[in-house]
Amino acid sequence: MPTALTRLLPLLFASQAIAQLAVLGDRVHTVSPSGVIQQGVVLINPQGKIDRIGPASDIAIPEGWKTIRAAVVVPGFIDARSSVGLSGLLNQRHDQDQLETSTAIQPELRAIDAYNPNDPLVEWVRSLGVTTLHTGHAPGELISGQTCIVKTAGSTLEQSLLRETAALSATLGDGARRDNSPGTRAKMVSMLREQFIKAQEYQRARDKAAPVSAAGENKPPTPPARDLRMEALCRVLSGEIPFMVNAQRAQDISAALRLADEFKLRLILEGGSESYLLIDALKAARVPVLVHPPMARAYGELENASMSTPRALRDAGINVAFQAGFEGYVPKTRVVLFEAAIAVRHGMSPDDALASLTIVPARILGIEGRVGSIAQGLDADLALFDGDPFEYTTHCVGTVIDGKPFTGTPR
């Protein structure tokens, strides 16, 4: 980038809010039918939405608008599965709220009740191009809790929140195994089945107790006492929220597919280090995969993991999205862009990798009407780079979230 512009960027990004902003890019990857626009411009209105997009030769920037220029402009990245904001940068007890280990099944736990938008990790992932996080309780218990979707901007939950409840997080396999219960795979599935059956019965009892409108009918039965655990499971059974299962080995993925078919659940597979062995089954069931970070250490349940799995799933027509996941060591998260870059190195096309960081996770999570591409009317969430985002030497020079600019990674 030109030296003068490099000096100017920090001044522009220092503003807390810009009423009217134009972002110019040598290449603008819209991840939409507009495709790649050479010498493109994105106009952002005062409401933080994308107003217009197109070649700079066709769009005049109104007088007085602030401008930012970058070599490459892409939609802000969506980390499809994270625990950032619950697992904090300091790795101390007071900022580690990602997993409650007191019991195996706890669907009533809500990520929004623990999310910290001011944790330094949020700012750090934002500086690397992530503008949206699907975050919450980490894998490690049979049902660890509810996840949420947030923007990586805002000092309060209300300012950050995009969706209060995104999915219910579960784990099958060694990650959920305990010395007492559950100690085996069969026990894990039977415990989940038991809870879903109880939730069905709870829902039927509530339905029978619904008020009747016709005069003269018998008084309906007394409804069951409120049960937050059952209420959360009923939302999964009704299809209101998906059941997201962390499963790595093929036998655990198969168990998740059977359970989803039995109870007609909206299943999202998380991890899936052996998912390449079940491509036909996953495709037939239309199950999307939040694939394990390609650079995750290949041991334990991930001993058969492959860096080419994202390509294999995508080539088969399966919706695949990248996740940073949860790490037990500092800084407690991976960099989702770097994981996607490794997938590109192992055969995934750059276009597919970019889609799996943007529009594909947006569709999986049901937020494509807000984020995931650069199109008129969507939130103005952008990531700006000084070169090819998948090149190691490239820098994220900034992000824009809801029309507000932020600095990128330090040089």
GUGU-973523 format. One record per residue (C-alpha): x negated, y negated, z negated; residue in one letter. Coordinates in Angstrom, 3 decimals. Example, Ala and Ser with C-alpha at 12.3 -4.5 7.8 and 13.67 -1.06 7.14 Angstrom:
2
{drengu {-12.300, 4.500, -7.800}, A} {drengu {-13.670, 1.060, -7.140}, S} 
***
This chain:
411
{drengu {0.000, 0.000, 0.000}, M} {drengu {-1.227, -3.584, 0.565}, P} {drengu {-3.266, -4.981, -2.312}, T} {drengu {-1.059, -8.056, -2.688}, A} {drengu {2.045, -5.898, -2.918}, L} {drengu {0.411, -3.620, -5.463}, T} {drengu {-0.185, -6.672, -7.669}, R} {drengu {3.401, -7.836, -7.142}, L} {drengu {5.154, -4.579, -8.082}, L} {drengu {4.602, -4.810, -11.870}, P} {drengu {6.125, -8.300, -11.859}, L} {drengu {9.208, -7.093, -10.036}, L} {drengu {9.594, -4.015, -12.208}, F} {drengu {9.194, -6.058, -15.382}, A} {drengu {12.704, -7.439, -14.962}, S} {drengu {15.280, -5.638, -17.075}, Q} {drengu {17.939, -6.073, -14.412}, A} {drengu {18.092, -7.472, -10.911}, I} {drengu {21.488, -8.620, -9.711}, A} {drengu {20.761, -8.079, -6.035}, Q} {drengu {17.910, -5.911, -4.830}, L} {drengu {16.565, -4.746, -1.491}, A} {drengu {14.274, -1.716, -1.334}, V} {drengu {12.214, -1.362, 1.820}, L} {drengu {10.461, 1.828, 2.778}, G} {drengu {8.148, 2.816, 5.597}, D} {drengu {10.147, 6.067, 5.417}, R} {drengu {13.493, 6.379, 3.662}, V} {drengu {14.579, 9.990, 3.142}, H} {drengu {18.309, 9.675, 2.556}, T} {drengu {18.994, 13.432, 2.110}, V} {drengu {22.293, 12.699, 3.845}, S} {drengu {23.589, 12.736, 7.432}, P} {drengu {21.596, 9.508, 7.928}, S} {drengu {18.430, 11.589, 7.801}, G} {drengu {15.023, 9.899, 7.655}, V} {drengu {14.981, 6.187, 8.480}, I} {drengu {11.701, 4.716, 9.641}, Q} {drengu {11.153, 1.188, 8.354}, Q} {drengu {14.390, 1.414, 6.407}, G} {drengu {16.066, -0.826, 3.895}, V} {drengu {18.459, -0.086, 1.030}, V} {drengu {20.623, -2.948, -0.202}, L} {drengu {21.830, -2.637, -3.807}, I} {drengu {24.791, -4.655, -5.047}, N} {drengu {25.222, -6.222, -8.517}, P} {drengu {27.224, -3.189, -9.653}, Q} {drengu {24.164, -0.979, -9.243}, G} {drengu {25.585, 0.824, -6.204}, K} {drengu {24.118, 1.294, -2.752}, I} {drengu {25.728, -1.328, -0.551}, D} {drengu {24.084, -0.675, 2.820}, R} {drengu {21.324, 1.454, 4.251}, I} {drengu {19.707, 1.488, 7.655}, G} {drengu {16.748, 0.310, 9.746}, P} {drengu {15.308, -3.012, 8.660}, A} {drengu {15.763, -4.211, 12.232}, S} {drengu {19.541, -3.831, 11.829}, D} {drengu {20.020, -5.121, 8.284}, I} {drengu {19.220, -8.668, 7.298}, A} {drengu {18.208, -9.090, 3.672}, I} {drengu {20.293, -11.958, 2.248}, P} {drengu {18.398, -15.012, 1.122}, E} {drengu {17.397, -14.963, -2.517}, G} {drengu {17.471, -11.184, -2.931}, W} {drengu {14.544, -9.560, -4.718}, K} {drengu {12.636, -7.022, -2.631}, T} {drengu {10.525, -3.973, -3.414}, I} {drengu {8.545, -2.094, -0.796}, R} {drengu {7.134, 1.437, -0.903}, A} {drengu {5.633, 3.828, 1.591}, A} {drengu {8.267, 6.492, 0.874}, V} {drengu {11.718, 6.106, -0.689}, V} {drengu {13.745, 9.155, -1.746}, V} {drengu {16.807, 9.739, -3.935}, P} {drengu {15.951, 9.850, -7.621}, G} {drengu {15.072, 13.388, -8.663}, F} {drengu {17.477, 15.525, -10.675}, I} {drengu {15.845, 17.889, -13.154}, D} {drengu {18.327, 20.750, -12.942}, A} {drengu {17.489, 22.226, -16.359}, R} {drengu {15.623, 20.559, -19.178}, S} {drengu {15.581, 20.080, -22.912}, S} {drengu {13.985, 16.620, -22.780}, V} {drengu {15.627, 14.316, -25.287}, G} {drengu {16.273, 17.218, -27.636}, L} {drengu {12.686, 18.477, -27.567}, S} {drengu {10.558, 15.438, -28.251}, G} {drengu {7.048, 14.401, -27.316}, L} {drengu {5.573, 14.605, -30.819}, L} {drengu {6.297, 18.334, -31.220}, N} {drengu {7.131, 17.827, -34.895}, Q} {drengu {10.100, 19.200, -36.779}, R} {drengu {11.964, 15.890, -36.756}, H} {drengu {12.041, 15.696, -32.932}, D} {drengu {12.633, 19.368, -32.115}, Q} {drengu {16.404, 19.824, -31.859}, D} {drengu {16.483, 22.031, -28.768}, Q} {drengu {17.301, 25.336, -30.466}, L} {drengu {19.319, 26.242, -33.555}, E} {drengu {18.225, 29.700, -34.728}, T} {drengu {20.599, 30.294, -37.627}, S} {drengu {22.976, 32.450, -35.578}, T} {drengu {23.066, 34.117, -32.173}, A} {drengu {26.313, 32.615, -30.845}, I} {drengu {26.980, 28.900, -31.211}, Q} {drengu {28.936, 27.473, -28.260}, P} {drengu {30.266, 24.671, -30.440}, E} {drengu {26.910, 22.858, -30.509}, L} {drengu {26.848, 19.765, -28.268}, R} {drengu {23.692, 18.376, -26.712}, A} {drengu {25.060, 14.824, -26.932}, I} {drengu {24.947, 15.061, -30.727}, D} {drengu {21.168, 15.510, -30.644}, A} {drengu {20.021, 13.703, -27.492}, Y} {drengu {17.545, 10.878, -28.100}, N} {drengu {17.392, 8.501, -25.104}, P} {drengu {14.445, 6.663, -26.667}, N} {drengu {12.107, 9.627, -26.903}, D} {drengu {8.876, 8.868, -24.994}, P} {drengu {9.356, 12.029, -22.923}, L} {drengu {12.389, 10.459, -21.238}, V} {drengu {10.313, 7.514, -20.070}, E} {drengu {7.492, 9.841, -19.007}, W} {drengu {9.633, 12.010, -16.711}, V} {drengu {11.240, 8.863, -15.318}, R} {drengu {7.789, 7.570, -14.392}, S} {drengu {7.409, 10.696, -12.248}, L} {drengu {10.587, 10.112, -10.254}, G} {drengu {13.238, 11.826, -12.395}, V} {drengu {16.331, 9.651, -12.710}, T} {drengu {18.834, 12.294, -13.866}, T} {drengu {18.425, 15.072, -16.430}, L} {drengu {20.585, 18.122, -16.974}, H} {drengu {19.437, 18.651, -20.520}, T} {drengu {20.455, 20.331, -23.722}, G} {drengu {19.945, 23.387, -25.851}, H} {drengu {17.074, 25.550, -24.684}, A} {drengu {17.278, 29.273, -23.929}, P} {drengu {16.538, 31.520, -26.870}, G} {drengu {19.862, 32.484, -28.441}, E} {drengu {22.686, 34.500, -26.964}, L} {drengu {24.680, 31.268, -26.666}, I} {drengu {22.620, 28.248, -27.666}, S} {drengu {25.107, 25.445, -27.003}, G} {drengu {26.493, 22.937, -24.536}, Q} {drengu {24.358, 20.906, -22.141}, T} {drengu {24.896, 17.361, -20.904}, C} {drengu {23.821, 15.181, -17.959}, I} {drengu {22.113, 11.847, -18.554}, V} {drengu {20.275, 9.151, -16.655}, K} {drengu {16.687, 8.495, -17.738}, T} {drengu {17.521, 4.872, -18.524}, A} {drengu {19.416, 3.241, -21.348}, G} {drengu {18.656, 2.877, -25.045}, S} {drengu {21.854, 4.533, -26.285}, T} {drengu {23.648, 7.733, -25.395}, L} {drengu {26.577, 5.765, -24.031}, E} {drengu {24.311, 3.858, -21.666}, Q} {drengu {22.609, 7.055, -20.460}, S} {drengu {25.477, 9.521, -20.309}, L} {drengu {26.689, 10.796, -16.968}, L} {drengu {28.584, 13.890, -18.155}, R} {drengu {29.338, 14.833, -21.746}, E} {drengu {29.473, 18.597, -21.181}, T} {drengu {27.834, 20.121, -18.133}, A} {drengu {27.555, 23.835, -18.939}, A} {drengu {27.407, 26.398, -21.706}, L} {drengu {23.888, 27.776, -22.105}, S} {drengu {23.338, 31.487, -22.710}, A} {drengu {20.392, 33.885, -22.646}, T} {drengu {20.171, 37.554, -21.697}, L} {drengu {16.980, 39.531, -22.149}, G} {drengu {14.014, 39.411, -24.474}, D} {drengu {14.500, 35.716, -25.192}, G} {drengu {17.703, 36.464, -27.126}, A} {drengu {16.521, 39.713, -28.768}, R} {drengu {16.395, 39.745, -32.579}, R} {drengu {15.242, 42.333, -35.131}, D} {drengu {18.766, 42.771, -36.491}, N} {drengu {21.350, 41.602, -33.951}, S} {drengu {21.298, 41.557, -31.013}, P} {drengu {18.487, 44.057, -30.787}, G} {drengu {19.261, 45.599, -27.407}, T} {drengu {20.618, 44.511, -24.050}, R} {drengu {23.814, 46.510, -24.499}, A} {drengu {24.443, 44.749, -27.807}, K} {drengu {23.936, 41.344, -26.187}, M} {drengu {26.537, 41.966, -23.512}, V} {drengu {28.987, 43.556, -25.968}, S} {drengu {28.711, 40.525, -28.274}, M} {drengu {29.419, 38.170, -25.395}, L} {drengu {32.337, 40.310, -24.206}, R} {drengu {33.781, 40.359, -27.727}, E} {drengu {33.639, 36.568, -27.957}, Q} {drengu {35.288, 36.056, -24.580}, F} {drengu {38.087, 38.470, -25.502}, I} {drengu {38.629, 36.598, -28.763}, K} {drengu {38.749, 33.348, -26.815}, A} {drengu {41.373, 34.802, -24.471}, Q} {drengu {43.494, 35.799, -27.440}, E} {drengu {42.992, 32.370, -29.027}, Y} {drengu {44.127, 30.676, -25.816}, Q} {drengu {47.214, 32.898, -25.545}, R} {drengu {48.153, 32.053, -29.122}, A} {drengu {47.797, 28.357, -28.398}, R} {drengu {49.880, 28.658, -25.235}, D} {drengu {52.684, 30.421, -27.104}, K} {drengu {52.677, 27.671, -29.700}, A} {drengu {53.021, 24.921, -27.096}, A} {drengu {56.016, 22.651, -27.712}, P} {drengu {59.202, 23.585, -25.843}, V} {drengu {61.196, 20.849, -24.144}, S} {drengu {64.595, 22.564, -23.783}, A} {drengu {67.009, 21.819, -26.595}, A} {drengu {68.204, 24.647, -28.755}, G} {drengu {65.269, 26.979, -28.216}, E} {drengu {63.683, 28.747, -31.155}, N} {drengu {60.872, 26.951, -32.924}, K} {drengu {57.564, 27.970, -31.315}, P} {drengu {55.073, 29.937, -33.420}, P} {drengu {52.519, 28.068, -35.477}, T} {drengu {49.376, 27.419, -33.430}, P} {drengu {46.117, 28.926, -34.644}, P} {drengu {43.807, 26.749, -36.668}, A} {drengu {41.342, 24.811, -34.556}, R} {drengu {38.186, 26.750, -33.789}, D} {drengu {35.435, 24.761, -32.048}, L} {drengu {33.668, 27.924, -30.956}, R} {drengu {36.789, 29.319, -29.303}, M} {drengu {37.632, 25.963, -27.730}, E} {drengu {34.232, 25.849, -26.025}, A} {drengu {34.590, 29.401, -24.742}, L} {drengu {38.104, 28.657, -23.481}, C} {drengu {36.680, 25.848, -21.358}, R} {drengu {34.363, 28.395, -19.772}, V} {drengu {37.157, 30.921, -19.233}, L} {drengu {39.351, 28.296, -17.559}, S} {drengu {36.539, 27.343, -15.186}, G} {drengu {36.338, 23.812, -16.576}, E} {drengu {32.620, 24.251, -17.266}, I} {drengu {30.181, 26.845, -15.904}, P} {drengu {28.484, 29.622, -17.837}, F} {drengu {24.749, 29.099, -17.370}, M} {drengu {22.772, 32.243, -18.138}, V} {drengu {19.015, 32.338, -18.518}, N} {drengu {18.048, 35.773, -17.213}, A} {drengu {14.693, 36.747, -15.749}, Q} {drengu {14.701, 40.499, -15.170}, R} {drengu {16.877, 42.093, -12.505}, A} {drengu {18.807, 44.208, -15.020}, Q} {drengu {19.755, 41.098, -17.019}, D} {drengu {20.746, 39.206, -13.889}, I} {drengu {22.962, 42.170, -12.940}, S} {drengu {24.557, 42.133, -16.388}, A} {drengu {25.316, 38.429, -16.022}, A} {drengu {26.921, 39.048, -12.630}, L} {drengu {29.119, 41.835, -14.051}, R} {drengu {30.196, 39.706, -16.997}, L} {drengu {31.033, 36.801, -14.723}, A} {drengu {33.086, 39.054, -12.479}, D} {drengu {34.923, 40.605, -15.429}, E} {drengu {36.011, 37.257, -16.885}, F} {drengu {36.041, 35.250, -13.621}, K} {drengu {33.410, 32.822, -14.870}, L} {drengu {31.641, 30.105, -12.878}, R} {drengu {28.148, 31.516, -13.240}, L} {drengu {24.911, 29.574, -12.831}, I} {drengu {21.743, 31.658, -12.991}, L} {drengu {18.852, 29.991, -14.746}, E} {drengu {15.312, 31.317, -14.447}, G} {drengu {15.748, 34.365, -12.223}, G} {drengu {12.107, 35.423, -11.944}, S} {drengu {13.284, 38.694, -10.352}, E} {drengu {16.206, 37.129, -8.477}, S} {drengu {14.539, 38.002, -5.152}, Y} {drengu {15.485, 41.618, -5.901}, L} {drengu {19.195, 40.719, -6.012}, L} {drengu {19.535, 38.242, -3.183}, I} {drengu {22.470, 40.047, -1.550}, D} {drengu {24.399, 40.259, -4.830}, A} {drengu {23.757, 36.617, -5.710}, L} {drengu {24.765, 35.486, -2.249}, K} {drengu {27.943, 37.582, -2.281}, A} {drengu {28.917, 36.134, -5.671}, A} {drengu {27.985, 32.600, -4.536}, R} {drengu {25.862, 32.092, -7.631}, V} {drengu {23.437, 29.144, -7.532}, P} {drengu {19.994, 29.537, -9.065}, V} {drengu {18.119, 27.014, -11.184}, L} {drengu {14.878, 28.732, -10.361}, V} {drengu {12.084, 29.179, -12.898}, H} {drengu {9.199, 26.709, -12.553}, P} {drengu {6.929, 28.348, -9.946}, P} {drengu {3.848, 27.605, -12.054}, M} {drengu {5.308, 29.213, -15.190}, A} {drengu {2.916, 31.742, -16.673}, R} {drengu {3.632, 35.187, -15.237}, A} {drengu {3.763, 37.330, -18.344}, Y} {drengu {6.454, 38.977, -20.434}, G} {drengu {9.801, 38.667, -18.722}, E} {drengu {8.164, 36.599, -15.994}, L} {drengu {5.504, 39.182, -15.173}, E} {drengu {7.074, 39.759, -11.741}, N} {drengu {7.674, 36.079, -10.984}, A} {drengu {6.706, 34.830, -7.539}, S} {drengu {5.868, 31.339, -6.344}, M} {drengu {7.695, 32.130, -3.104}, S} {drengu {11.033, 32.865, -4.806}, T} {drengu {12.474, 29.378, -4.094}, P} {drengu {11.791, 29.862, -0.384}, R} {drengu {13.262, 33.370, -0.359}, A} {drengu {16.472, 32.228, -2.068}, L} {drengu {16.843, 29.173, 0.137}, R} {drengu {16.184, 31.147, 3.332}, D} {drengu {18.991, 33.508, 2.297}, A} {drengu {21.415, 30.609, 2.010}, G} {drengu {21.541, 30.547, -1.793}, I} {drengu {21.760, 27.149, -3.466}, N} {drengu {18.518, 26.763, -5.379}, V} {drengu {17.437, 23.835, -7.537}, A} {drengu {14.221, 23.103, -9.396}, F} {drengu {13.981, 22.808, -13.137}, Q} {drengu {11.233, 21.731, -15.498}, A} {drengu {12.660, 24.008, -18.162}, G} {drengu {11.539, 24.167, -21.775}, F} {drengu {7.957, 24.612, -22.924}, E} {drengu {6.896, 25.488, -26.445}, G} {drengu {3.754, 23.362, -26.229}, Y} {drengu {3.230, 19.654, -25.669}, V} {drengu {4.401, 17.751, -23.752}, P} {drengu {7.374, 20.150, -24.076}, K} {drengu {8.326, 19.928, -20.419}, T} {drengu {6.932, 20.556, -16.977}, R} {drengu {6.955, 18.086, -14.090}, V} {drengu {9.732, 19.135, -11.740}, V} {drengu {8.117, 17.408, -8.739}, L} {drengu {4.892, 19.373, -9.187}, F} {drengu {6.856, 22.636, -9.378}, E} {drengu {8.615, 21.791, -6.109}, A} {drengu {5.274, 20.959, -4.504}, A} {drengu {3.971, 24.433, -5.359}, I} {drengu {7.061, 25.928, -3.710}, A} {drengu {6.225, 23.935, -0.584}, V} {drengu {2.700, 25.355, -0.689}, R} {drengu {4.268, 28.831, -0.753}, H} {drengu {6.473, 28.478, 2.277}, G} {drengu {9.431, 26.284, 1.376}, M} {drengu {9.912, 23.439, 3.835}, S} {drengu {9.426, 19.913, 2.452}, P} {drengu {12.979, 19.022, 3.504}, D} {drengu {14.406, 21.992, 1.618}, D} {drengu {12.258, 21.221, -1.421}, A} {drengu {13.420, 17.600, -1.450}, L} {drengu {17.032, 18.737, -1.160}, A} {drengu {16.460, 21.123, -4.079}, S} {drengu {15.332, 18.156, -6.168}, L} {drengu {18.265, 15.942, -5.201}, T} {drengu {21.490, 16.851, -3.417}, I} {drengu {21.503, 20.589, -4.201}, V} {drengu {21.353, 20.210, -8.003}, P} {drengu {23.870, 17.373, -7.692}, A} {drengu {26.282, 19.760, -5.966}, R} {drengu {25.624, 22.595, -8.408}, I} {drengu {26.339, 20.263, -11.328}, L} {drengu {29.280, 18.569, -9.625}, G} {drengu {27.812, 15.055, -9.637}, I} {drengu {27.190, 14.589, -5.905}, E} {drengu {29.756, 11.783, -5.879}, G} {drengu {27.350, 9.733, -7.993}, R} {drengu {23.780, 10.852, -7.294}, V} {drengu {21.642, 13.157, -5.157}, G} {drengu {21.408, 11.204, -1.904}, S} {drengu {21.036, 7.682, -0.582}, I} {drengu {24.429, 6.760, 0.803}, A} {drengu {26.817, 3.842, 0.606}, Q} {drengu {28.799, 3.704, -2.624}, G} {drengu {26.569, 6.064, -4.623}, L} {drengu {24.574, 5.039, -7.675}, D} {drengu {21.412, 3.208, -6.662}, A} {drengu {19.010, 5.817, -8.066}, D} {drengu {15.742, 5.921, -6.119}, L} {drengu {12.194, 7.190, -6.500}, A} {drengu {9.415, 5.246, -4.793}, L} {drengu {6.057, 6.690, -3.709}, F} {drengu {2.871, 5.440, -2.086}, D} {drengu {2.694, 8.532, 0.124}, G} {drengu {4.089, 12.034, 0.613}, D} {drengu {5.726, 12.973, -2.726}, P} {drengu {4.462, 16.556, -2.426}, F} {drengu {0.816, 15.521, -2.084}, E} {drengu {-1.151, 15.753, -5.330}, Y} {drengu {-2.866, 12.397, -4.790}, T} {drengu {0.412, 10.515, -4.276}, T} {drengu {1.719, 8.249, -7.034}, H} {drengu {5.272, 7.483, -8.038}, C} {drengu {5.060, 3.694, -8.040}, V} {drengu {8.499, 3.201, -9.513}, G} {drengu {12.089, 4.251, -9.856}, T} {drengu {15.391, 2.447, -9.558}, V} {drengu {18.305, 3.566, -11.733}, I} {drengu {21.735, 2.013, -11.281}, D} {drengu {20.020, -0.835, -9.472}, G} {drengu {17.473, -1.525, -12.238}, K} {drengu {13.786, -1.029, -11.400}, P} {drengu {11.241, 0.705, -13.628}, F} {drengu {7.515, 1.219, -13.281}, T} {drengu {6.095, 4.543, -12.151}, G} {drengu {3.054, 6.531, -13.186}, T} {drengu {-0.016, 4.560, -14.266}, P} {drengu {-2.964, 4.675, -11.903}, R} 
***
